[in-house]
Amino acid sequence: MIDLDAIEVPLICPNCEFYNPVTIKQARLGDVLICRGCKANLQCVDALGQLANARSAIQKRFAELAELFHKPIRLTLKL
């Protein structure tokens, strides 16, 4: 299974507009990051729970896909 929490996305500092990498897990859990540009504290807030909902939906689809690969495939061979 793919670890979606380890994927990094850019977070733009509202003060200095510096790009800071943040993992989906950090954003989902509301971690506080320090901007690499201006050293301000940036708190990730997923107010609507969109990251958690998207993560659950993607994991569900991957589980369905994995289940499809476990089903036997019937092939007819013609010589």
PDB file with SEQRES, HELIX, SHEET and CRYST1 records, atoms N, CA, C and O in Angstrom:
SEQRES   1 A   79  MET ILE ASP LEU ASP ALA ILE GLU VAL PRO LEU ILE CYS          
SEQRES   2 A   79  PRO ASN CYS GLU PHE TYR ASN PRO VAL THR ILE LYS GLN          
SEQRES   3 A   79  ALA ARG LEU GLY ASP VAL LEU ILE CYS ARG GLY CYS LYS          
SEQRES   4 A   79  ALA ASN LEU GLN CYS VAL ASP ALA LEU GLY GLN LEU ALA          
SEQRES   5 A   79  ASN ALA ARG SER ALA ILE GLN LYS ARG PHE ALA GLU LEU          
SEQRES   6 A   79  ALA GLU LEU PHE HIS LYS PRO ILE ARG LEU THR LEU LYS          
SEQRES   7 A   79  LEU                                                          
HELIX    1 AA1 LEU A    4  ALA A    6  5                                   3    
HELIX    2 AA2 ILE A   24  LEU A   29  1                                   6    
HELIX    3 AA3 GLN A   50  HIS A   70  1                                  21    
SHEET    1 AA1 2 GLU A   8  ILE A  12  0                                        
SHEET    2 AA1 2 TYR A  19  THR A  23 -1                                        
SHEET    1 AA2 2 VAL A  32  ILE A  34  0                                        
SHEET    2 AA2 2 ASN A  41  GLN A  43 -1                                        
CRYST1    1.000    1.000    1.000  90.00  90.00  90.00 P 1           1          
ATOM      1  N   MET A   1       0.846  -1.180   0.000  1.00  0.00           N  
ATOM      2  CA  MET A   1       0.000   0.000   0.000  1.00  0.00           C  
ATOM      3  C   MET A   1       0.895   1.247   0.000  1.00  0.00           C  
ATOM      4  O   MET A   1       1.966   1.261   0.605  1.00  0.00           O  
ATOM      5  N   ILE A   2       0.447   2.244  -0.663  1.00  0.00           N  
ATOM      6  CA  ILE A   2       1.197   3.500  -0.753  1.00  0.00           C  
ATOM      7  C   ILE A   2       0.981   4.316   0.518  1.00  0.00           C  
ATOM      8  O   ILE A   2      -0.147   4.443   0.995  1.00  0.00           O  
ATOM      9  N   ASP A   3       2.054   4.864   1.061  1.00  0.00           N  
ATOM     10  CA  ASP A   3       1.958   5.698   2.260  1.00  0.00           C  
ATOM     11  C   ASP A   3       1.646   7.132   1.833  1.00  0.00           C  
ATOM     12  O   ASP A   3       2.548   7.900   1.499  1.00  0.00           O  
ATOM     13  N   LEU A   4       0.377   7.476   1.846  1.00  0.00           N  
ATOM     14  CA  LEU A   4      -0.043   8.807   1.402  1.00  0.00           C  
ATOM     15  C   LEU A   4       0.425   9.906   2.353  1.00  0.00           C  
ATOM     16  O   LEU A   4       0.616  11.050   1.940  1.00  0.00           O  
ATOM     17  N   ASP A   5       0.607   9.558   3.619  1.00  0.00           N  
ATOM     18  CA  ASP A   5       1.026  10.560   4.607  1.00  0.00           C  
ATOM     19  C   ASP A   5       2.438  11.070   4.355  1.00  0.00           C  
ATOM     20  O   ASP A   5       2.790  12.153   4.823  1.00  0.00           O  
ATOM     21  N   ALA A   6       3.251  10.316   3.627  1.00  0.00           N  
ATOM     22  CA  ALA A   6       4.643  10.709   3.395  1.00  0.00           C  
ATOM     23  C   ALA A   6       4.813  11.637   2.191  1.00  0.00           C  
ATOM     24  O   ALA A   6       5.907  12.150   1.957  1.00  0.00           O  
ATOM     25  N   ILE A   7       3.756  11.852   1.436  1.00  0.00           N  
ATOM     26  CA  ILE A   7       3.841  12.709   0.255  1.00  0.00           C  
ATOM     27  C   ILE A   7       3.992  14.167   0.685  1.00  0.00           C  
ATOM     28  O   ILE A   7       3.257  14.648   1.547  1.00  0.00           O  
ATOM     29  N   GLU A   8       4.953  14.862   0.076  1.00  0.00           N  
ATOM     30  CA  GLU A   8       5.192  16.273   0.410  1.00  0.00           C  
ATOM     31  C   GLU A   8       4.473  17.190  -0.571  1.00  0.00           C  
ATOM     32  O   GLU A   8       4.444  16.938  -1.776  1.00  0.00           O  
ATOM     33  N   VAL A   9       3.902  18.244  -0.036  1.00  0.00           N  
ATOM     34  CA  VAL A   9       3.264  19.283  -0.844  1.00  0.00           C  
ATOM     35  C   VAL A   9       3.842  20.626  -0.416  1.00  0.00           C  
ATOM     36  O   VAL A   9       4.274  20.775   0.727  1.00  0.00           O  
ATOM     37  N   PRO A  10       3.857  21.607  -1.319  1.00  0.00           N  
ATOM     38  CA  PRO A  10       4.408  22.914  -0.936  1.00  0.00           C  
ATOM     39  C   PRO A  10       3.406  23.726  -0.118  1.00  0.00           C  
ATOM     40  O   PRO A  10       2.210  23.740  -0.407  1.00  0.00           O  
ATOM     41  N   LEU A  11       3.914  24.389   0.893  1.00  0.00           N  
ATOM     42  CA  LEU A  11       3.125  25.304   1.706  1.00  0.00           C  
ATOM     43  C   LEU A  11       3.766  26.685   1.566  1.00  0.00           C  
ATOM     44  O   LEU A  11       4.951  26.857   1.852  1.00  0.00           O  
ATOM     45  N   ILE A  12       2.987  27.653   1.130  1.00  0.00           N  
ATOM     46  CA  ILE A  12       3.516  29.000   0.914  1.00  0.00           C  
ATOM     47  C   ILE A  12       3.290  29.829   2.172  1.00  0.00           C  
ATOM     48  O   ILE A  12       2.171  29.932   2.673  1.00  0.00           O  
ATOM     49  N   CYS A  13       4.368  30.413   2.670  1.00  0.00           N  
ATOM     50  CA  CYS A  13       4.280  31.262   3.859  1.00  0.00           C  
ATOM     51  C   CYS A  13       3.500  32.530   3.515  1.00  0.00           C  
ATOM     52  O   CYS A  13       3.810  33.187   2.522  1.00  0.00           O  
ATOM     53  N   PRO A  14       2.497  32.885   4.313  1.00  0.00           N  
ATOM     54  CA  PRO A  14       1.737  34.106   4.033  1.00  0.00           C  
ATOM     55  C   PRO A  14       2.532  35.392   4.290  1.00  0.00           C  
ATOM     56  O   PRO A  14       2.162  36.456   3.795  1.00  0.00           O  
ATOM     57  N   ASN A  15       3.622  35.298   5.061  1.00  0.00           N  
ATOM     58  CA  ASN A  15       4.430  36.486   5.366  1.00  0.00           C  
ATOM     59  C   ASN A  15       5.470  36.778   4.286  1.00  0.00           C  
ATOM     60  O   ASN A  15       5.560  37.901   3.788  1.00  0.00           O  
ATOM     61  N   CYS A  16       6.251  35.765   3.931  1.00  0.00           N  
ATOM     62  CA  CYS A  16       7.371  35.997   3.020  1.00  0.00           C  
ATOM     63  C   CYS A  16       7.218  35.273   1.674  1.00  0.00           C  
ATOM     64  O   CYS A  16       8.063  35.425   0.792  1.00  0.00           O  
ATOM     65  N   GLU A  17       6.150  34.493   1.516  1.00  0.00           N  
ATOM     66  CA  GLU A  17       5.853  33.748   0.295  1.00  0.00           C  
ATOM     67  C   GLU A  17       6.931  32.721  -0.052  1.00  0.00           C  
ATOM     68  O   GLU A  17       7.124  32.386  -1.221  1.00  0.00           O  
ATOM     69  N   PHE A  18       7.626  32.228   0.963  1.00  0.00           N  
ATOM     70  CA  PHE A  18       8.642  31.194   0.779  1.00  0.00           C  
ATOM     71  C   PHE A  18       7.945  29.838   0.724  1.00  0.00           C  
ATOM     72  O   PHE A  18       7.017  29.581   1.491  1.00  0.00           O  
ATOM     73  N   TYR A  19       8.394  28.971  -0.184  1.00  0.00           N  
ATOM     74  CA  TYR A  19       7.828  27.627  -0.287  1.00  0.00           C  
ATOM     75  C   TYR A  19       8.451  26.727   0.775  1.00  0.00           C  
ATOM     76  O   TYR A  19       9.672  26.595   0.858  1.00  0.00           O  
ATOM     77  N   ASN A  20       7.602  26.118   1.573  1.00  0.00           N  
ATOM     78  CA  ASN A  20       8.038  25.202   2.621  1.00  0.00           C  
ATOM     79  C   ASN A  20       7.409  23.839   2.362  1.00  0.00           C  
ATOM     80  O   ASN A  20       6.194  23.750   2.189  1.00  0.00           O  
ATOM     81  N   PRO A  21       8.212  22.774   2.333  1.00  0.00           N  
ATOM     82  CA  PRO A  21       7.625  21.449   2.132  1.00  0.00           C  
ATOM     83  C   PRO A  21       6.925  20.970   3.400  1.00  0.00           C  
ATOM     84  O   PRO A  21       7.438  21.131   4.507  1.00  0.00           O  
ATOM     85  N   VAL A  22       5.763  20.390   3.222  1.00  0.00           N  
ATOM     86  CA  VAL A  22       5.000  19.837   4.344  1.00  0.00           C  
ATOM     87  C   VAL A  22       4.429  18.501   3.885  1.00  0.00           C  
ATOM     88  O   VAL A  22       3.949  18.381   2.758  1.00  0.00           O  
ATOM     89  N   THR A  23       4.479  17.500   4.758  1.00  0.00           N  
ATOM     90  CA  THR A  23       3.886  16.208   4.394  1.00  0.00           C  
ATOM     91  C   THR A  23       2.378  16.276   4.630  1.00  0.00           C  
ATOM     92  O   THR A  23       1.883  17.100   5.399  1.00  0.00           O  
ATOM     93  N   ILE A  24       1.677  15.399   3.955  1.00  0.00           N  
ATOM     94  CA  ILE A  24       0.224  15.365   4.122  1.00  0.00           C  
ATOM     95  C   ILE A  24      -0.126  15.026   5.570  1.00  0.00           C  
ATOM     96  O   ILE A  24      -1.121  15.521   6.100  1.00  0.00           O  
ATOM     97  N   LYS A  25       0.678  14.195   6.203  1.00  0.00           N  
ATOM     98  CA  LYS A  25       0.423  13.847   7.602  1.00  0.00           C  
ATOM     99  C   LYS A  25       0.537  15.077   8.499  1.00  0.00           C  
ATOM    100  O   LYS A  25      -0.298  15.285   9.379  1.00  0.00           O  
ATOM    101  N   GLN A  26       1.573  15.896   8.278  1.00  0.00           N  
ATOM    102  CA  GLN A  26       1.744  17.110   9.084  1.00  0.00           C  
ATOM    103  C   GLN A  26       0.550  18.048   8.895  1.00  0.00           C  
ATOM    104  O   GLN A  26       0.046  18.621   9.860  1.00  0.00           O  
ATOM    105  N   ALA A  27       0.108  18.199   7.659  1.00  0.00           N  
ATOM    106  CA  ALA A  27      -1.028  19.084   7.382  1.00  0.00           C  
ATOM    107  C   ALA A  27      -2.308  18.515   7.980  1.00  0.00           C  
ATOM    108  O   ALA A  27      -3.113  19.255   8.546  1.00  0.00           O  
ATOM    109  N   ARG A  28      -2.495  17.218   7.857  1.00  0.00           N  
ATOM    110  CA  ARG A  28      -3.712  16.565   8.365  1.00  0.00           C  
ATOM    111  C   ARG A  28      -3.814  16.648   9.878  1.00  0.00           C  
ATOM    112  O   ARG A  28      -4.904  16.808  10.429  1.00  0.00           O  
ATOM    113  N   LEU A  29      -2.654  16.536  10.558  1.00  0.00           N  
ATOM    114  CA  LEU A  29      -2.649  16.543  12.029  1.00  0.00           C  
ATOM    115  C   LEU A  29      -2.545  17.937  12.636  1.00  0.00           C  
ATOM    116  O   LEU A  29      -2.633  18.092  13.854  1.00  0.00           O  
ATOM    117  N   GLY A  30      -2.357  18.955  11.792  1.00  0.00           N  
ATOM    118  CA  GLY A  30      -2.300  20.325  12.297  1.00  0.00           C  
ATOM    119  C   GLY A  30      -0.980  20.690  12.945  1.00  0.00           C  
ATOM    120  O   GLY A  30      -0.951  21.481  13.887  1.00  0.00           O  
ATOM    121  N   ASP A  31       0.111  20.125  12.456  1.00  0.00           N  
ATOM    122  CA  ASP A  31       1.427  20.429  13.013  1.00  0.00           C  
ATOM    123  C   ASP A  31       1.809  21.889  12.802  1.00  0.00           C  
ATOM    124  O   ASP A  31       1.346  22.541  11.866  1.00  0.00           O  
ATOM    125  N   VAL A  32       2.663  22.385  13.691  1.00  0.00           N  
ATOM    126  CA  VAL A  32       3.211  23.736  13.560  1.00  0.00           C  
ATOM    127  C   VAL A  32       4.583  23.612  12.908  1.00  0.00           C  
ATOM    128  O   VAL A  32       5.437  22.861  13.381  1.00  0.00           O  
ATOM    129  N   LEU A  33       4.790  24.346  11.827  1.00  0.00           N  
ATOM    130  CA  LEU A  33       6.054  24.339  11.102  1.00  0.00           C  
ATOM    131  C   LEU A  33       6.728  25.688  11.249  1.00  0.00           C  
ATOM    132  O   LEU A  33       6.068  26.695  11.509  1.00  0.00           O  
ATOM    133  N   ILE A  34       8.024  25.710  11.085  1.00  0.00           N  
ATOM    134  CA  ILE A  34       8.779  26.963  11.109  1.00  0.00           C  
ATOM    135  C   ILE A  34       9.153  27.287   9.669  1.00  0.00           C  
ATOM    136  O   ILE A  34       9.776  26.475   8.985  1.00  0.00           O  
ATOM    137  N   CYS A  35       8.770  28.476   9.211  1.00  0.00           N  
ATOM    138  CA  CYS A  35       9.080  28.896   7.853  1.00  0.00           C  
ATOM    139  C   CYS A  35      10.588  28.955   7.681  1.00  0.00           C  
ATOM    140  O   CYS A  35      11.294  29.501   8.529  1.00  0.00           O  
ATOM    141  N   ARG A  36      11.079  28.395   6.586  1.00  0.00           N  
ATOM    142  CA  ARG A  36      12.512  28.406   6.317  1.00  0.00           C  
ATOM    143  C   ARG A  36      12.985  29.768   5.825  1.00  0.00           C  
ATOM    144  O   ARG A  36      14.187  30.024   5.762  1.00  0.00           O  
ATOM    145  N   GLY A  37      12.039  30.644   5.475  1.00  0.00           N  
ATOM    146  CA  GLY A  37      12.403  31.974   5.004  1.00  0.00           C  
ATOM    147  C   GLY A  37      12.446  32.995   6.130  1.00  0.00           C  
ATOM    148  O   GLY A  37      13.502  33.555   6.425  1.00  0.00           O  
ATOM    149  N   CYS A  38      11.291  33.241   6.765  1.00  0.00           N  
ATOM    150  CA  CYS A  38      11.211  34.293   7.787  1.00  0.00           C  
ATOM    151  C   CYS A  38      11.164  33.760   9.217  1.00  0.00           C  
ATOM    152  O   CYS A  38      11.090  34.547  10.161  1.00  0.00           O  
ATOM    153  N   LYS A  39      11.206  32.443   9.395  1.00  0.00           N  
ATOM    154  CA  LYS A  39      11.209  31.776  10.702  1.00  0.00           C  
ATOM    155  C   LYS A  39       9.905  31.958  11.487  1.00  0.00           C  
ATOM    156  O   LYS A  39       9.886  31.788  12.706  1.00  0.00           O  
ATOM    157  N   ALA A  40       8.820  32.302  10.791  1.00  0.00           N  
ATOM    158  CA  ALA A  40       7.521  32.427  11.456  1.00  0.00           C  
ATOM    159  C   ALA A  40       6.947  31.036  11.717  1.00  0.00           C  
ATOM    160  O   ALA A  40       7.272  30.080  11.014  1.00  0.00           O  
ATOM    161  N   ASN A  41       6.092  30.932  12.734  1.00  0.00           N  
ATOM    162  CA  ASN A  41       5.401  29.676  13.019  1.00  0.00           C  
ATOM    163  C   ASN A  41       4.192  29.570  12.103  1.00  0.00           C  
ATOM    164  O   ASN A  41       3.366  30.480  12.044  1.00  0.00           O  
ATOM    165  N   LEU A  42       4.093  28.457  11.393  1.00  0.00           N  
ATOM    166  CA  LEU A  42       2.977  28.210  10.486  1.00  0.00           C  
ATOM    167  C   LEU A  42       2.222  26.993  10.987  1.00  0.00           C  
ATOM    168  O   LEU A  42       2.782  25.900  11.064  1.00  0.00           O  
ATOM    169  N   GLN A  43       0.951  27.177  11.330  1.00  0.00           N  
ATOM    170  CA  GLN A  43       0.155  26.040  11.776  1.00  0.00           C  
ATOM    171  C   GLN A  43      -0.733  25.594  10.637  1.00  0.00           C  
ATOM    172  O   GLN A  43      -1.489  26.379  10.065  1.00  0.00           O  
ATOM    173  N   CYS A  44      -0.624  24.322  10.321  1.00  0.00           N  
ATOM    174  CA  CYS A  44      -1.458  23.739   9.266  1.00  0.00           C  
ATOM    175  C   CYS A  44      -2.839  23.461   9.853  1.00  0.00           C  
ATOM    176  O   CYS A  44      -2.961  22.803  10.886  1.00  0.00           O  
ATOM    177  N   VAL A  45      -3.873  23.964   9.191  1.00  0.00           N  
ATOM    178  CA  VAL A  45      -5.233  23.758   9.667  1.00  0.00           C  
ATOM    179  C   VAL A  45      -6.073  23.212   8.518  1.00  0.00           C  
ATOM    180  O   VAL A  45      -6.270  23.884   7.506  1.00  0.00           O  
ATOM    181  N   ASP A  46      -6.561  22.001   8.683  1.00  0.00           N  
ATOM    182  CA  ASP A  46      -7.480  21.393   7.725  1.00  0.00           C  
ATOM    183  C   ASP A  46      -8.873  21.510   8.323  1.00  0.00           C  
ATOM    184  O   ASP A  46      -9.429  20.537   8.833  1.00  0.00           O  
ATOM    185  N   ALA A  47      -9.428  22.712   8.253  1.00  0.00           N  
ATOM    186  CA  ALA A  47     -10.674  23.030   8.948  1.00  0.00           C  
ATOM    187  C   ALA A  47     -11.845  22.160   8.507  1.00  0.00           C  
ATOM    188  O   ALA A  47     -12.686  21.802   9.332  1.00  0.00           O  
ATOM    189  N   LEU A  48     -11.917  21.817   7.243  1.00  0.00           N  
ATOM    190  CA  LEU A  48     -13.049  21.041   6.734  1.00  0.00           C  
ATOM    191  C   LEU A  48     -12.779  19.542   6.703  1.00  0.00           C  
ATOM    192  O   LEU A  48     -13.650  18.763   6.315  1.00  0.00           O  
ATOM    193  N   GLY A  49     -11.589  19.137   7.106  1.00  0.00           N  
ATOM    194  CA  GLY A  49     -11.246  17.729   7.103  1.00  0.00           C  
ATOM    195  C   GLY A  49     -11.067  17.156   5.706  1.00  0.00           C  
ATOM    196  O   GLY A  49     -11.219  15.951   5.505  1.00  0.00           O  
ATOM    197  N   GLN A  50     -10.748  18.002   4.745  1.00  0.00           N  
ATOM    198  CA  GLN A  50     -10.630  17.560   3.361  1.00  0.00           C  
ATOM    199  C   GLN A  50      -9.471  16.591   3.165  1.00  0.00           C  
ATOM    200  O   GLN A  50      -9.593  15.645   2.387  1.00  0.00           O  
ATOM    201  N   LEU A  51      -8.354  16.804   3.848  1.00  0.00           N  
ATOM    202  CA  LEU A  51      -7.221  15.899   3.702  1.00  0.00           C  
ATOM    203  C   LEU A  51      -7.542  14.515   4.251  1.00  0.00           C  
ATOM    204  O   LEU A  51      -7.207  13.505   3.633  1.00  0.00           O  
ATOM    205  N   ALA A  52      -8.181  14.469   5.391  1.00  0.00           N  
ATOM    206  CA  ALA A  52      -8.533  13.176   5.977  1.00  0.00           C  
ATOM    207  C   ALA A  52      -9.555  12.453   5.100  1.00  0.00           C  
ATOM    208  O   ALA A  52      -9.457  11.241   4.904  1.00  0.00           O  
ATOM    209  N   ASN A  53     -10.527  13.184   4.577  1.00  0.00           N  
ATOM    210  CA  ASN A  53     -11.542  12.575   3.712  1.00  0.00           C  
ATOM    211  C   ASN A  53     -10.922  12.076   2.407  1.00  0.00           C  
ATOM    212  O   ASN A  53     -11.234  10.973   1.957  1.00  0.00           O  
ATOM    213  N   ALA A  54     -10.058  12.869   1.807  1.00  0.00           N  
ATOM    214  CA  ALA A  54      -9.415  12.475   0.559  1.00  0.00           C  
ATOM    215  C   ALA A  54      -8.515  11.264   0.786  1.00  0.00           C  
ATOM    216  O   ALA A  54      -8.492  10.349  -0.037  1.00  0.00           O  
ATOM    217  N   ARG A  55      -7.778  11.251   1.886  1.00  0.00           N  
ATOM    218  CA  ARG A  55      -6.893  10.125   2.210  1.00  0.00           C  
ATOM    219  C   ARG A  55      -7.695   8.843   2.364  1.00  0.00           C  
ATOM    220  O   ARG A  55      -7.296   7.796   1.855  1.00  0.00           O  
ATOM    221  N   SER A  56      -8.823   8.917   3.064  1.00  0.00           N  
ATOM    222  CA  SER A  56      -9.667   7.736   3.252  1.00  0.00           C  
ATOM    223  C   SER A  56     -10.230   7.243   1.922  1.00  0.00           C  
ATOM    224  O   SER A  56     -10.259   6.038   1.671  1.00  0.00           O  
ATOM    225  N   ALA A  57     -10.675   8.163   1.073  1.00  0.00           N  
ATOM    226  CA  ALA A  57     -11.243   7.785  -0.224  1.00  0.00           C  
ATOM    227  C   ALA A  57     -10.196   7.131  -1.115  1.00  0.00           C  
ATOM    228  O   ALA A  57     -10.485   6.140  -1.784  1.00  0.00           O  
ATOM    229  N   ILE A  58      -8.987   7.674  -1.130  1.00  0.00           N  
ATOM    230  CA  ILE A  58      -7.917   7.113  -1.956  1.00  0.00           C  
ATOM    231  C   ILE A  58      -7.525   5.731  -1.445  1.00  0.00           C  
ATOM    232  O   ILE A  58      -7.332   4.814  -2.244  1.00  0.00           O  
ATOM    233  N   GLN A  59      -7.404   5.563  -0.136  1.00  0.00           N  
ATOM    234  CA  GLN A  59      -7.053   4.256   0.419  1.00  0.00           C  
ATOM    235  C   GLN A  59      -8.133   3.220   0.110  1.00  0.00           C  
ATOM    236  O   GLN A  59      -7.825   2.057  -0.151  1.00  0.00           O  
ATOM    237  N   LYS A  60      -9.390   3.641   0.140  1.00  0.00           N  
ATOM    238  CA  LYS A  60     -10.490   2.731  -0.184  1.00  0.00           C  
ATOM    239  C   LYS A  60     -10.393   2.279  -1.634  1.00  0.00           C  
ATOM    240  O   LYS A  60     -10.590   1.100  -1.926  1.00  0.00           O  
ATOM    241  N   ARG A  61     -10.095   3.193  -2.541  1.00  0.00           N  
ATOM    242  CA  ARG A  61      -9.975   2.847  -3.962  1.00  0.00           C  
ATOM    243  C   ARG A  61      -8.781   1.916  -4.202  1.00  0.00           C  
ATOM    244  O   ARG A  61      -8.874   0.995  -5.014  1.00  0.00           O  
ATOM    245  N   PHE A  62      -7.669   2.145  -3.512  1.00  0.00           N  
ATOM    246  CA  PHE A  62      -6.516   1.256  -3.638  1.00  0.00           C  
ATOM    247  C   PHE A  62      -6.849  -0.150  -3.128  1.00  0.00           C  
ATOM    248  O   PHE A  62      -6.411  -1.141  -3.711  1.00  0.00           O  
ATOM    249  N   ALA A  63      -7.616  -0.235  -2.052  1.00  0.00           N  
ATOM    250  CA  ALA A  63      -8.016  -1.545  -1.531  1.00  0.00           C  
ATOM    251  C   ALA A  63      -8.916  -2.267  -2.535  1.00  0.00           C  
ATOM    252  O   ALA A  63      -8.791  -3.477  -2.719  1.00  0.00           O  
ATOM    253  N   GLU A  64      -9.816  -1.533  -3.182  1.00  0.00           N  
ATOM    254  CA  GLU A  64     -10.680  -2.130  -4.202  1.00  0.00           C  
ATOM    255  C   GLU A  64      -9.853  -2.610  -5.394  1.00  0.00           C  
ATOM    256  O   GLU A  64     -10.118  -3.680  -5.942  1.00  0.00           O  
ATOM    257  N   LEU A  65      -8.870  -1.838  -5.788  1.00  0.00           N  
ATOM    258  CA  LEU A  65      -8.001  -2.218  -6.894  1.00  0.00           C  
ATOM    259  C   LEU A  65      -7.192  -3.470  -6.554  1.00  0.00           C  
ATOM    260  O   LEU A  65      -7.057  -4.368  -7.385  1.00  0.00           O  
ATOM    261  N   ALA A  66      -6.664  -3.529  -5.353  1.00  0.00           N  
ATOM    262  CA  ALA A  66      -5.901  -4.698  -4.916  1.00  0.00           C  
ATOM    263  C   ALA A  66      -6.793  -5.937  -4.898  1.00  0.00           C  
ATOM    264  O   ALA A  66      -6.339  -7.030  -5.236  1.00  0.00           O  
ATOM    265  N   GLU A  67      -8.043  -5.780  -4.510  1.00  0.00           N  
ATOM    266  CA  GLU A  67      -8.979  -6.897  -4.484  1.00  0.00           C  
ATOM    267  C   GLU A  67      -9.239  -7.428  -5.898  1.00  0.00           C  
ATOM    268  O   GLU A  67      -9.374  -8.636  -6.092  1.00  0.00           O  
ATOM    269  N   LEU A  68      -9.307  -6.541  -6.870  1.00  0.00           N  
ATOM    270  CA  LEU A  68      -9.510  -6.962  -8.255  1.00  0.00           C  
ATOM    271  C   LEU A  68      -8.355  -7.817  -8.764  1.00  0.00           C  
ATOM    272  O   LEU A  68      -8.571  -8.757  -9.529  1.00  0.00           O  
ATOM    273  N   PHE A  69      -7.150  -7.505  -8.354  1.00  0.00           N  
ATOM    274  CA  PHE A  69      -5.985  -8.264  -8.792  1.00  0.00           C  
ATOM    275  C   PHE A  69      -5.913  -9.642  -8.146  1.00  0.00           C  
ATOM    276  O   PHE A  69      -5.193 -10.510  -8.640  1.00  0.00           O  
ATOM    277  N   HIS A  70      -6.634  -9.863  -7.062  1.00  0.00           N  
ATOM    278  CA  HIS A  70      -6.607 -11.164  -6.393  1.00  0.00           C  
ATOM    279  C   HIS A  70      -7.613 -12.142  -6.990  1.00  0.00           C  
ATOM    280  O   HIS A  70      -7.562 -13.335  -6.690  1.00  0.00           O  
ATOM    281  N   LYS A  71      -8.522 -11.660  -7.827  1.00  0.00           N  
ATOM    282  CA  LYS A  71      -9.513 -12.538  -8.454  1.00  0.00           C  
ATOM    283  C   LYS A  71      -8.856 -13.313  -9.588  1.00  0.00           C  
ATOM    284  O   LYS A  71      -8.001 -12.780 -10.296  1.00  0.00           O  
ATOM    285  N   PRO A  72      -9.259 -14.582  -9.763  1.00  0.00           N  
ATOM    286  CA  PRO A  72      -8.661 -15.359 -10.856  1.00  0.00           C  
ATOM    287  C   PRO A  72      -9.132 -14.829 -12.222  1.00  0.00           C  
ATOM    288  O   PRO A  72     -10.245 -14.326 -12.372  1.00  0.00           O  
ATOM    289  N   ILE A  73      -8.252 -14.962 -13.188  1.00  0.00           N  
ATOM    290  CA  ILE A  73      -8.530 -14.516 -14.550  1.00  0.00           C  
ATOM    291  C   ILE A  73      -8.699 -15.751 -15.424  1.00  0.00           C  
ATOM    292  O   ILE A  73      -7.857 -16.649 -15.412  1.00  0.00           O  
ATOM    293  N   ARG A  74      -9.776 -15.790 -16.171  1.00  0.00           N  
ATOM    294  CA  ARG A  74     -10.020 -16.933 -17.056  1.00  0.00           C  
ATOM    295  C   ARG A  74      -9.580 -16.552 -18.463  1.00  0.00           C  
ATOM    296  O   ARG A  74     -10.034 -15.562 -19.036  1.00  0.00           O  
ATOM    297  N   LEU A  75      -8.692 -17.362 -18.990  1.00  0.00           N  
ATOM    298  CA  LEU A  75      -8.196 -17.129 -20.341  1.00  0.00           C  
ATOM    299  C   LEU A  75      -8.481 -18.356 -21.194  1.00  0.00           C  
ATOM    300  O   LEU A  75      -8.409 -19.490 -20.722  1.00  0.00           O  
ATOM    301  N   THR A  76      -8.799 -18.114 -22.431  1.00  0.00           N  
ATOM    302  CA  THR A  76      -8.977 -19.193 -23.395  1.00  0.00           C  
ATOM    303  C   THR A  76      -7.831 -19.136 -24.377  1.00  0.00           C  
ATOM    304  O   THR A  76      -7.579 -18.103 -24.996  1.00  0.00           O  
ATOM    305  N   LEU A  77      -7.147 -20.240 -24.515  1.00  0.00           N  
ATOM    306  CA  LEU A  77      -6.014 -20.311 -25.427  1.00  0.00           C  
ATOM    307  C   LEU A  77      -6.407 -21.068 -26.678  1.00  0.00           C  
ATOM    308  O   LEU A  77      -6.975 -22.157 -26.592  1.00  0.00           O  
ATOM    309  N   LYS A  78      -6.116 -20.516 -27.819  1.00  0.00           N  
ATOM    310  CA  LYS A  78      -6.395 -21.179 -29.092  1.00  0.00           C  
ATOM    311  C   LYS A  78      -5.076 -21.484 -29.779  1.00  0.00           C  
ATOM    312  O   LYS A  78      -4.198 -20.627 -29.875  1.00  0.00           O  
ATOM    313  N   LEU A  79      -4.951 -22.695 -30.249  1.00  0.00           N  
ATOM    314  CA  LEU A  79      -3.745 -23.105 -30.954  1.00  0.00           C  
ATOM    315  C   LEU A  79      -4.001 -23.212 -32.436  1.00  0.00           C  
ATOM    316  O   LEU A  79      -3.094 -23.548 -33.197  1.00  0.00           O  
TER     317      LEU A  79                                                      
END                                                                             
